[in-house]
Amino acid sequence: MELDTLLIHSGGSNALGAVGTPIFATSTFADAEENGYSYTRTSNPTRTALERVIAAAERCRFALAFASGLAAEDALFSCFDKIICAKDTYGGTKRLLKTGLYNAEFVDTSDHEELDSALRGTYGALVFAETPANPLMRITDIRKTAETAHTHHAVLAIDNTFLSPALQNPILHGADVCVHSATKYLGGHHDSIAGAVATNSRDLAEKLQYIRNTKGNALSPFESFLIKRGMETLALRMARHCENARAVFEYLKTRRDVRRIYYAGDPENAESAINAAQARGAGGMISFEVDENRVETVIDSLETIKFAESLGGNASLITHPYTQTHASLTAEEKEACGITKGLLRLSCGAEAAVDIIKDLARSEGK
């Protein structure tokens, strides 16, 4: 089936022939041996339906849904003795890895010599990267990174949050694991918090299930329903997000106060060719840099676009990575990653592109 069809029909059959997935709002099930369910912390039919859709969308065998994206990462990281994480990644991920609970090292995963050096002497480590990366949209060549990782018997996990399975399937390009903050594009409506891990490895899936059952951080039935319902329109929404981001990119290029634009579809960026080779679009995310004294003016001029953290929903959002998404990084770490006080990150929603652009234009000349 095509993705549009899989997103609607791959959750499995529902009780009583229900077309919409029912919410099984129960903690306990009777007749566990007969029905296959005993306790919702362990498994729940609504969550199972969501997991089937995620696995189908990512073109793999297994998927597990968690209470948040960070909960999904925590479970994944717990499966490995060593984590090699990309320097360019979400601040919350770095904060999690720096808690002391993990043996983590941060490297430039797009530099294959640096990655190869970091992996020497290890066996069975986890390499973790985002592509496009948050917030500067840096692109990781999934296939080349997988080859480097597999040379050292390491596992490659790609965070696919920014593009979603509607635009990119990392596992088809050699990655072993795909991670999502399902709060974002999978849910798509700013109304739920969730995370997911997808893989073809039965062994890893069983480890993740054991950890999830032990820690109790599985996604609730109601949140599972919301994410699954959101995913039914994922392909439609991603097409609009891509169209809007392209239009906004072209507009931002005309602004004299915009110093630099970070966008996976920028043809002047050499990495855009890598993205084009492994993805079916550039997504709805754009970051751009203005003078730090202009940040407040740009934000305060907005009426439609909301100044808020998060991304990937039907409403456009703008955020200030230096003080929000990457606030937990030190000033030195922010500088090393290129996160300046003048950087703004825009999640282009599903509104009319002309209205997003009109809203951004309110700050011109101020």
C-alpha positions, -999 to +999 in steps of 0.1 A: +000+000+000+010+036-004+017+056+027-015+076+026-034+043+028-011+027+054-016+056+077-054+050+077-057+012+075-026-004+091-037-003+127-055-036+125-092-045+130-112-029+158-138-043+182-173-045+168-161-034+134-155+002+146-140+023+118-124+046+143-099+032+168-117+028+202-100+041+233-096+012+257-097+032+289-091+004+313-062-005+335-069-042+337-081-069+314-098-102+324-090-135+306-055-124+297-045-158+282-075-157+258-074-120+249-037-113+250-040-082+273-036-081+310-026-047+322-023-014+303+011-005+316+023-036+297+000-034+266-032-019+255-052-024+222-053+014+215-016+017+219-010-015+198-030+000+170-008+031+170+024+011+171+013-009+141+007+023+121+041+037+132+059+005+122+041+004+088+049+040+081+086+035+089+086+003+069+098-018+097+086-047+119+083-032+154+074+001+171+069+011+207+051+042+219+062+061+250+049+089+272+072+114+255+100+117+231+125+119+259+110+088+275+115+070+242+151+082+241+157+072+277+145+037+271+167+034+239+198+048+256+193+024+285+198-005+261+235+005+254+267+007+274+280+035+252+263+063+233+279+084+206+256+114+201+257+140+174+268+175+187+239+190+168+209+177+186+180+189+207+191+204+240+168+181+260+185+151+246+219+165+256+206+173+290+194+137+294+227+123+283+246+145+306+227+133+337+254+108+345+231+079+338+248+071+305+283+067+291+279+094+264+302+112+240+293+140+217+309+141+182+303+155+147+286+124+133+287+139+098+325+138+100+330+101+094+367+102+104+357+117+138+329+092+142+352+063+132+377+075+158+351+078+185+339+042+178+373+026+179+377+002+209+339+000+213+316-029+205+278-026+202+276+011+209+247+033+199+252+062+174+224+088+177+218+116+153+190+139+140+186+147+104+177+175+098+192+185+131+176+208+156+178+238+151+203+244+123+189+218+099+223+201+094+219+169+074+234+135+082+241+111+054+223+082+068+238+055+046+274+066+051+269+070+088+254+035+090+283+021+071+307+037+096+287+026+126+283-010+114+320-013+108+324-011+145+293-033+152+275-002+164+237+005+161+226+036+143+195+055+155+181+084+136+157+109+151+132+114+123+110+139+141+116+169+117+107+150+085+084+122+097+079+089+078+059+109+052+092+123+039+120+101+052+124+064+062+159+061+079+157+024+082+154+020+045+187+038+042+206+016+066+197+030+101+188+003+127+164+024+147+141+054+141+131+077+169+102+102+171+090+129+193+054+119+183+043+151+200+053+169+168+043+159+133+029+125+140+003+140+163+002+173+145-024+192+165-006+205+196-028+184+219-007+154+230+028+144+243+043+112+230+074+094+217+082+063+197+110+040+187+108+018+156+131-010+145+135-042+126+154-058+155+132-082+176+159-083+203+160-045+207+122-043+206+120-069+234+145-050+255+126-018+250+093-035+259+110-048+291+123-014+300+090+003+293+071-022+314+096-018+342+098+020+342+061+024+335+065+051+308+042+037+282+019+060+263-017+062+277-047+049+257-061+084+252-028+098+240-023+068+217-057+075+202-048+112+196-015+103+179-030+076+158-058+099+147-033+126+139-012+102+118-042+095+095-037+129+079+001+130+082+008+128+045-017+155+037-003+178+064+034+173+055+027+183+019+013+216+032+041+221+057+066+216+029+048+240+005+046+267+032+082+263+043+094+267+007+073+299+003+086+313+036+122+305+026+118+325-006+103+354+014+130+354+040+157+356+013+143+390+004+146+405+039+176+427+045+176+420+083+179+383+079+216+374+080+213+337+074+187+310+067+189+274+077+166+252+056+170+216+044+157+226+009+181+255+004+198+247-030+228+268-020+235+245+009+257+215-002+239+194+024+206+198+006+217+174-020+222+147+007+187+154+020+173+152-015+189+118-019+174+103+012+142+122+018+111+131-003+110+167+009+126+194+030+100+196+057+083+225+074+112+237+096+132+269+090+157+287+113+169+322+105+193+346+121+188+383+127+207+408+148+201+398+185+187+433+191+160+425+165+147+393+181+122+409+204+109+432+176+103+402+153+085+382+180+064+410+193+052+419+158+036+385+153-001+380+155-008+347+138+024+329+145+027+319+182+058+324+203+060+290+219+082+259+221+075+227+202+069+223+165+052+202+138+016+211+145-011+227+123-004+262+139+029+280+131+052+285+160+084+305+165+109+298+192+142+312+204+166+283+207+192+301+228+167+307+257+142+279+251+149+246+233+187+247+240+187+267+272+203+238+291+235+241+270+263+262+283+272+294+264+303+276+251+282+247+239+258+270+221+286+288+204+302+256+193+269+245+178+262+278+161+232+287+183+234+325+186+212+349+205+199+361+171+187+327+160+149+320+156+134+287+147+101+287+128+077+257+124+056+265+094+021+253+101-008+244+078-022+279+075-022+297+041+013+305+032+004+341+024-009+346+059+023+332+075+044+356+053+021+386+060+026+379+097+064+378+094+063+409+073+049+429+102+084+434+116+099+447+084+109+483+088+104+484+126 
